[in-house]
Amino acid sequence: MTDIKQKKENVKMHLKDLRQNLKKMHLQVTEELILPKPDDVKDLMDKMDKLLKLIESNKL
């Protein structure tokens, strides 16, 4: 697998993980009426920022 393909796969995996975390958080808010912990939201935001920086730096 080429380096570019590997980077794209890594980005896909990170996006999938973020999506699952956001879906879980959304369900907790809408169905269980539980607000997420601020640290959980910050962690997701940090992950998204890191992913964005990775994408921008490599111009995938």
C-alpha positions in Angstrom: 0.0 0.0 0.0 1.4 3.4 -0.9 2.0 6.1 1.7 -0.9 8.2 0.4 -3.3 5.3 0.5 -2.2 4.5 4.0 -2.7 8.1 5.1 -6.2 8.1 3.6 -7.1 4.9 5.4 -5.8 6.4 8.7 -8.0 9.5 8.1 -11.0 7.3 7.3 -10.4 5.3 10.6 -10.2 8.5 12.6 -13.4 9.9 11.0 -15.2 6.6 11.7 -14.1 6.8 15.3 -15.2 10.4 15.7 -18.5 9.7 14.0 -19.2 6.8 16.5 -18.3 9.0 19.4 -20.6 11.8 18.2 -23.4 9.4 17.5 -23.1 8.0 21.0 -23.1 11.5 22.5 -26.1 12.5 20.4 -28.1 9.5 21.6 -27.3 10.2 25.2 -28.5 13.8 24.8 -31.7 13.0 22.8 -32.8 9.7 24.3 -31.4 9.6 27.8 -31.4 13.4 28.4 -27.8 13.2 29.6 -25.5 16.1 28.8 -22.0 15.1 27.9 -19.2 15.8 30.2 -17.2 18.9 29.2 -14.0 16.9 29.1 -15.6 14.4 26.7 -16.6 17.3 24.4 -13.1 18.8 24.6 -11.5 15.4 23.8 -13.6 15.1 20.7 -12.8 18.6 19.6 -9.1 18.0 20.1 -9.3 14.8 18.0 -11.1 16.7 15.3 -8.5 19.5 15.4 -5.6 17.0 15.1 -7.3 15.3 12.2 -7.9 18.6 10.5 -4.2 19.6 10.9 -3.1 16.2 9.5 -5.3 16.6 6.5 -4.2 20.2 5.9 -0.5 19.4 6.3 -0.6 16.5 3.9 -3.2 17.9 1.6 -4.9 14.6 1.1 
